[in-house]
Amino acid sequence: MIIKHLKGWALAAILAVSAPVLAQDAPSADEGKKLYEANNCGSCHALDKKVVGPALRGVTDRRSEEWLIQWIRNNEKFRKSGDADANALYEEYGGAAMNIFENLSPLQVQHILEYIKTAPAPVQEKAQTTGVTAEEDNSNSIYILLILVAVFAVVLLVLSKVKNTLLRVAAEQDPETYAEQMNKLPLWKRLLPKKLANMNTTVLSLFITLIIGLPMAGYGYKFSISEVGVQKGYAPEQPIAFSHKLHAGDLQLNCRYCHSTVEESKSASIPALNTCMNCHKGVQLTEKYNGNVSPEIQKIYDALDYDPEAKPGEEFGDNPKPIRWVRIHNLPDHAYFNHSQHVKVGKLECQTCHGPIERMEKVQQWNTLQMGWCIDCHRNAGIDAANNNYYAALHAKAASDLENNGNNSQYFGPDGKVRITPAMNGGLECAKCHY
Amino acid sequence: MKKVNQILLSATLASALLGGCVSRGNDPGWEYAPDMYYSKGYEPYSQADSSALNPYGMSMRTPAVGSVAMGKSDYVYPYENNGAGYELAGAELTMPEGFSDADGRGQYLYDIYCAPCHGAKGNNDGAVFQKAANLKPAWKGYSDPYIQTLPVGKIYHTLTYGKNNMGSHASVLAPLDRWKVINYVKQLSMQSAAAPAASATENAASEMETAN
């Protein structure tokens, strides 16, 4: 009896265990989706678009399941076995071999194929027409308004001149009738308080000059030395709306990733488009732009004459055009500046001069780049002489000389020790930067 | 006295106009001697006028095909950018003779050029991969046996030409620097493999160092 029962239980248990196994034998799209993501198939394939490898939709119609299982699990072995289709595919994609996925069982490959078969087609949204034209350009209408005001002011002046001339002519012919109008004070005098209006005109003018003229002269002076030729705040529109906030801020790319020559060269270098393509070969933001490449990223492709959909090996056309970035930081021709000297030797952070670049959507010139600004730093910044073996003896001598002979406080830091500054190294010599 | 008034009036207007000459937005503002600001001779990144000979107003020329700069002969790379070249590089290329990375430049460069995607420890968890997961390669990280056994020549080939979603880093990494990065990648790879046995980690690292 007990044994009979046990047999029943055992049977039930076997059924219970084998049922999921049986169910697993049928390819499952859900399982396939998980495997597709877990194995990063998406890094080389998309369903509806050629990426590194071919688009996958309809692949089960193009090839037999058996063929696909062999290819996906180990395409190298499959090619060596002499399969003509496999070798043709390898050649078509310029010998870019697919990774080997022997970790996947044939059944798991079937799951993935099932997922590809049943994946929903992308919904084609209606092209957005609103919002693009809605934004009007206000700058023009303001100019038109200003021009109109100016025209009316001129008309008013001319009319009043005409009126005065007519009045004078009339008064010459008939002085008595127009005597009262001729003797009337000019408008601006009538508007002033009586006391001021009766003042001597010369005194009044001097008075006005003092009140208005002096502050204006001060403003003019300040303007001419701090604004003319100084481009602090200059933030021009660039040909590509590249966001430093996104790349250097959110994604935390090191400045040197793009400005790679900053430690070796006078210039920090504008990155070659090659550098953009390190990521933007794959990052196209199609999900944001209704299946199309983002218009800003498309500009990179246009400049390179690159077609992501083209056959492998033929993506790059032969008509590239350089991108004309607008230069922001521009030193006059007669001033020499070297990035490597400041970044590599002086160990300055980029932000010391360029401001919080990693928070700038659009880059603007953060500092004045005036000579006084350079000199300020050359006078005050301390040089890390301690870890400089090359000039160690020289630095030691300078320090001891100053300690023994110098009582000039500018050579001493807040801690009372001798502080070596760029100025002491000749950083104020004219010919260091002007030659 | 009318003169004085007129002068005052025009001065007011002038100062108002001057205020409009401050640089902001697209406007660089006033420059009192543009020929001193913009070099007539070509400087790096100076923007020249376009002409028939220089249609894009560039201050640089594309070097003639095949030209090699003085002292840059190590940039010459014989393998072609295709599957066969990749295999050949894997079979033939080895670390340059007498290679050493005493000052840790490999790690320094890795943190700049590789970590944004592959992560500081090579686990494919850099900020870029976190945001754009579709770029991730099929292998999980440097601990993957695929990377551990990957010949250094193949990695060098990949750094030079790019592979799949990864682009070419030849323009930002000098040849010797590429080897230093590869050396560090292999170190990371061995370290992460030895990580479960904590005591073995240091041995692996020191072994790597002595091996190089």
Contacts between the chains, C-beta under 8 A, distances in Angstrom:
chain1	res1	chain2	res2	distance
A	39	B	138	6.0
A	40	B	136	4.8
A	40	B	137	6.4
A	40	B	138	5.0
A	41	B	138	7.6
A	42	B	133	7.6
A	42	B	134	4.5
A	43	B	134	6.2
A	43	B	135	6.0
A	43	B	136	5.2
A	43	B	137	5.5
A	43	B	138	6.4
A	43	B	164	6.7
A	43	B	165	5.8
A	44	B	138	7.5
A	44	B	164	5.6
A	44	B	165	7.4
A	51	B	165	7.9
A	52	B	164	4.6
A	52	B	165	6.4
A	90	B	83	7.1
A	94	B	82	5.6
A	94	B	83	7.1
A	95	B	82	4.3
A	95	B	83	2.4
A	95	B	84	6.0
A	95	B	86	7.5
A	96	B	82	7.9
A	96	B	83	6.3
A	96	B	163	7.5
A	96	B	164	7.1
A	97	B	83	5.6
A	97	B	86	7.8
A	99	B	137	7.9
A	99	B	138	4.3
A	99	B	139	7.4
A	99	B	146	7.8
A	101	B	138	7.4
A	201	B	1	4.5
A	202	B	1	6.6
A	205	B	1	5.6
A	205	B	4	4.5
A	205	B	5	7.1
A	208	B	8	6.5
A	209	B	4	7.3
A	209	B	8	6.8
A	212	B	8	6.3
A	212	B	12	7.0
A	213	B	8	6.7
A	213	B	11	6.9
A	216	B	11	5.8
A	216	B	12	7.0
A	216	B	15	5.3
A	219	B	15	5.9
A	220	B	15	6.4
A	220	B	18	7.1
A	223	B	15	7.9
A	223	B	18	5.5
A	223	B	19	7.8
A	227	B	18	7.9
A	227	B	21	6.9
A	227	B	22	5.2
A	227	B	23	7.7
A	227	B	29	6.5
A	227	B	30	7.0
A	228	B	21	7.3
A	228	B	29	7.4
A	228	B	30	4.5
A	228	B	31	7.4
A	228	B	32	5.4
A	229	B	29	7.7
A	229	B	30	6.6
A	229	B	31	5.1
A	229	B	32	5.4
A	229	B	33	7.6
A	229	B	37	7.4
A	230	B	23	7.2
A	230	B	29	7.1
A	231	B	23	4.4
A	231	B	28	5.1
A	231	B	29	5.9
A	232	B	23	6.8
A	233	B	22	7.3
A	233	B	23	5.5
A	233	B	24	4.8
A	234	B	23	4.3
A	234	B	24	7.0
A	234	B	25	7.9
A	234	B	27	7.5
A	234	B	28	5.2
A	234	B	29	7.0
A	235	B	24	7.1
A	235	B	25	5.9
A	235	B	26	7.8
A	236	B	25	7.3
A	236	B	26	4.9
A	236	B	28	7.5
A	237	B	26	5.6
A	250	B	127	7.5
A	250	B	131	7.8
A	251	B	116	6.6
A	251	B	127	4.8
A	251	B	128	5.7
A	251	B	131	6.6
A	252	B	116	7.1
A	252	B	127	5.0
A	253	B	116	5.2
A	253	B	127	7.9
A	253	B	128	7.7
A	254	B	111	7.1
A	254	B	112	4.4
A	254	B	116	7.4
A	256	B	112	4.9
A	257	B	112	5.7
A	257	B	113	6.1
A	257	B	116	6.5
A	257	B	172	7.5
A	260	B	171	7.6
A	260	B	172	4.1
A	266	B	44	6.8
A	267	B	44	4.5
A	267	B	45	6.1
A	270	B	45	6.4
A	272	B	171	5.3
A	274	B	167	6.5
A	274	B	168	6.0
A	274	B	171	5.2
A	275	B	167	7.6
A	275	B	171	6.8
A	275	B	172	6.6
A	277	B	167	4.8
A	278	B	162	7.5
A	278	B	166	6.9
A	278	B	167	3.5
A	278	B	168	7.6
A	278	B	169	7.0
A	279	B	117	7.8
A	279	B	128	6.3
A	279	B	132	7.5
A	279	B	135	7.3
A	279	B	167	7.4
A	281	B	162	7.9
A	281	B	165	6.1
A	281	B	167	5.8
A	282	B	132	6.9
A	282	B	134	6.7
A	282	B	135	4.6
A	282	B	165	4.1
A	283	B	132	5.2
A	283	B	135	6.9
A	321	B	56	6.6
A	322	B	56	4.9
A	322	B	58	6.0
A	324	B	47	7.2
A	324	B	56	7.0
A	324	B	57	7.2
A	327	B	45	6.3
A	327	B	46	7.8
A	327	B	47	6.1
A	330	B	37	6.1
A	330	B	38	7.5
A	332	B	33	8.0
A	332	B	36	4.9
A	332	B	37	5.1
A	333	B	36	5.7
A	333	B	37	7.0
A	333	B	38	7.3
A	333	B	39	4.2
A	333	B	40	7.9
A	333	B	41	8.0
A	333	B	43	7.6
A	334	B	36	6.2
A	365	B	23	7.7
